[in-house]
Amino acid sequence: MSKEIPYKIYLEEHEMPKQWYNVRADMKNKPAPLLNPGTKQPMTLEELEHVFCTELAKQELDDTTPYIDIPQEIQDFYKMYRPSPLVRAYCLEKKLGTPAKIYYKFEGNNTSGSHKLNSAIAQAYYAKKQGLKGVTTETGAGQWGTALSMACSYFDLDCKVYMVKCSYEQKPFRREVMRTYGASVTPSPSMETEVGKKILLEHPGTTGSLGCAISEAVEAATTTEGYRYVLGSVLSQVLLHQTVIGLETKIAMDKYDIKPDIIIGCAGGGSNLGGLISPFVGEKLRGENDYQIIAVEPASCPSLTRGKYAYDFCDTGKVCPLAKMYTLGSGFIPSANHAGGLRYHGMSSVLSQLYDDGYMEARSVEQTAVFAAAEQFARVEGILPAPESSHAIKVAIDEALKCKETGEEKTILFGLTGTGYFDMYAYESFHNGTMSDYIPTDEDLKPGFDSLPKMD
Amino acid sequence: MSKEIPYKIYLEEHEMPKQWYNVRADMKNKPAPLLNPGTKQPMTLEELEHVFCTELAKQELDDTTPYIDIPQEIQDFYKMYRPSPLVRAYCLEKKLGTPAKIYYKFEGNNTSGSHKLNSAIAQAYYAKKQGLKGVTTETGAGQWGTALSMACSYFDLDCKVYMVKCSYEQKPFRREVMRTYGASVTPSPSMETEVGKKILLEHPGTTGSLGCAISEAVEAATTTEGYRYVLGSVLSQVLLHQTVIGLETKIAMDKYDIKPDIIIGCAGGGSNLGGLISPFVGEKLRGENDYQIIAVEPASCPSLTRGKYAYDFCDTGKVCPLAKMYTLGSGFIPSANHAGGLRYHGMSSVLSQLYDDGYMEARSVEQTAVFAAAEQFARVEGILPAPESSHAIKVAIDEALKCKETGEEKTILFGLTGTGYFDMYAYESFHNGTMSDYIPTDEDLKPGFDSLPKMD
């Protein structure tokens, strides 16, 4: 007889993962290396540690070590807000009338409101250990900046956040959370950096962009003694830290003999999806088990479903290394979608390679359908989801309704990355019927593709 | 050897309480009965069920049954977001350098952001069971309204919220959360009720008050077929439902052989404090155990520390029954303190009687000191606390620092009722140094005391 599944499965402290899992070690086709944008040669450790903390640069380059110890200090911090619950969505199943069994791993129950804290604390730890004074970063919607502020506050590190100006002005709450944790928050573009001054001279009225904020943060890090730059997604080191999500999920599921048939996650830069699926993909890569894996992205920013697999700049300022990824081109300007965390032109190199090799599929979904799914979920499961997370909810509901038609009792697992408390303007526009469903035409995508670097 | 205490203690589902505890049953001096404001006679069941659901009216009057079964449907809903964690504040202890052991019961990890959901779901359940179409209520800061919206959505009940107009305009996020859960939210005073029209005629520019919103909600409930009025605090039925907080805490502590020396909670209408302390006070009343219990209130609205123990109106509109309580008088206008949930002129009759009988003490604290404690707590414990909850944090830190001086290893327990995500304007004014510390003079208190009803 199988054990009765509780509404929420929490691991005990002694069951929590003590190592991260590096899925690259099990990949036959390794993700392509980061390239120096000038020489087009693979970035060396020496080059990377100019920008990143040394230990993190090593993790970025390491595609052979399958398990990497989680330092005790990070494990201790994880205990403050982890394990996150694996929730059986009994109420949603009942509402849908589906024979499918739905589970979600909920990462929103911490003050940063999302999974971002898992990597922020790791990056802050290595920065502190290296004896640095502080770190710099950029933030758009603010989830990453909030998470990093919390992590830096814990380790008593300076935290300098360049926040896209329009978010700085429109999202004062996020800004104040960061200030509560002692971070300095600068609207970008600013007069504090050369690149910021240049952009302000050329475009005096600009409200900023993520690409510009990245450039400012990198410049601030590389020109200030004792500082390094940190990033919340896309990089392989970030995916590595985020595997704590998937590892906890796997342990909890194994404990109750649950095997997911379908695993679903939203994908912006790939940090959450990569973290959730890594241990499952590892089994798939080693031929031990099979899972259907679905990456969900906004129809307005469809890097996997409509992008090209090519080397590209990670930032619009073109100061970062080149990464091979599914991309719309760094010159692509995403529309003002409310899922700010998914408005990125590219995708993690690890996920791009897995997708190209057929280990996962991808779907794009439209905004109002996503908010309708979010509201349906909120009303029965209680949790008010972030717009980003709601992309995964939408596809999970779609799959559960397919099971209702076919009668299949599939087990569906999805990642619920965060809460939407700071996204109520988006919900308001959904309620008021003013939300749009922009899908770029092929013509709209052209400038992005034209911006791809020539690699000859 | 005592067991090692984890950072967070979660009960398993089968350990969760199946009954609420009615502390009135163990009180020798019962709380004074509610009185009909016209006849000054105790309210009968018949009178109460005109306004409240019948089962809730019975719970309001029942001061003899010690344990009351939690209906299975409510237990199922509790499983969606409970048990809430009992957290050992290791990081705060370390930061303070105190030998005290600090625990907090954290009620903020649900979308309503606070403990209010514990009673909202119970009240919605009884309304549904009675075959009602819907319920009405008022909300100020919006935590109660949000919780009730969630509960009504779950049971498919109409939910009509009268929201104090200035909050409606200044807190659009809370309003949108309620709308997400399908509630109708009306700025109060409105033209929908007689009392609203009357007030708007007399004071055309008014931004509303809680007292006025209560009057509108009661009128709407009593003049609309199939509706009743529900309330989020003060009433004994609410305290009863909130004992799930204290019961879970007690079970978790007993499991690890922990006995608190001091128990601390913030007190507005008393719902959280009453819920947390009830099982402990029960032992105190029965002479089985002793605990120091501290109610914390804002210096700007000091009902316990500077109020009178007297019969008073529960609302400024004077339409509700009279309750005997520690009160500043329904005519007292609290200043614009940021802890909206603590800006109530009175206090639960149960807590008032316990306080009068010496079973608990009370302290008042000033606003900027509260926010300083909140920020200190957030930085080490990760959680961004609500201003209300931070009153308890302030006194817990004070007590822990006393232990540091004396070397005593006291065990301190406090209630962390909710999160401050929707209170960032308050944090902003703290950061900007524009927060004030208003304490009413005796002269300021006089109009409130003068408004107390003559009881002859």
Contacts between the chains, C-beta under 8 A, distances in Angstrom:
chain1	res1	chain2	res2	distance
A	6	B	12	7.4
A	6	B	13	4.7
A	6	B	79	7.3
A	7	B	13	7.0
A	7	B	79	4.1
A	7	B	80	6.0
A	8	B	79	7.4
A	10	B	10	5.1
A	12	B	6	7.4
A	13	B	6	4.7
A	13	B	7	7.0
A	79	B	6	7.3
A	79	B	7	4.1
A	79	B	8	7.4
A	80	B	7	6.0
A	80	B	91	6.8
A	80	B	381	6.9
A	80	B	382	5.1
A	81	B	382	5.7
A	91	B	80	6.8
A	91	B	154	7.8
A	109	B	109	4.8
A	110	B	382	6.1
A	110	B	383	7.7
A	111	B	378	6.9
A	111	B	382	5.6
A	111	B	383	5.5
A	111	B	384	4.4
A	111	B	419	7.3
A	113	B	421	7.7
A	150	B	382	6.1
A	153	B	379	4.5
A	153	B	380	8.0
A	154	B	91	7.8
A	154	B	379	7.5
A	154	B	380	7.1
A	154	B	382	7.8
A	172	B	424	6.9
A	172	B	425	8.0
A	172	B	428	6.9
A	173	B	421	7.3
A	173	B	422	8.0
A	173	B	424	3.9
A	176	B	424	4.2
A	176	B	425	7.9
A	176	B	427	5.0
A	176	B	428	4.7
A	176	B	431	6.7
A	177	B	384	6.3
A	177	B	421	7.9
A	177	B	424	6.6
A	177	B	427	7.7
A	179	B	427	7.7
A	179	B	428	7.9
A	179	B	431	5.3
A	180	B	375	5.7
A	180	B	378	5.7
A	180	B	379	7.8
A	180	B	384	6.5
A	180	B	427	5.5
A	180	B	431	7.4
A	181	B	378	6.8
A	181	B	379	6.1
A	182	B	379	6.7
A	375	B	180	5.7
A	378	B	111	6.9
A	378	B	180	5.7
A	378	B	181	6.8
A	379	B	153	4.5
A	379	B	154	7.4
A	379	B	180	7.8
A	379	B	181	6.1
A	379	B	182	6.7
A	380	B	153	8.0
A	380	B	154	7.1
A	381	B	80	6.9
A	382	B	80	5.1
A	382	B	81	5.7
A	382	B	110	6.1
A	382	B	111	5.6
A	382	B	150	6.1
A	382	B	154	7.8
A	383	B	110	7.7
A	383	B	111	5.5
A	384	B	111	4.4
A	384	B	177	6.3
A	384	B	180	6.5
A	419	B	111	7.3
A	421	B	113	7.7
A	421	B	173	7.2
A	421	B	177	7.9
A	421	B	421	4.4
A	421	B	422	7.0
A	422	B	173	8.0
A	422	B	421	7.0
A	424	B	172	6.8
A	424	B	173	3.9
A	424	B	176	4.2
A	424	B	177	6.5
A	425	B	172	7.9
A	425	B	176	7.9
A	427	B	176	5.0
A	427	B	177	7.7
A	427	B	179	7.6
A	427	B	180	5.5
A	428	B	172	6.8
A	428	B	176	4.8
A	428	B	179	7.9
A	431	B	176	6.7
A	431	B	179	5.3
A	431	B	180	7.4
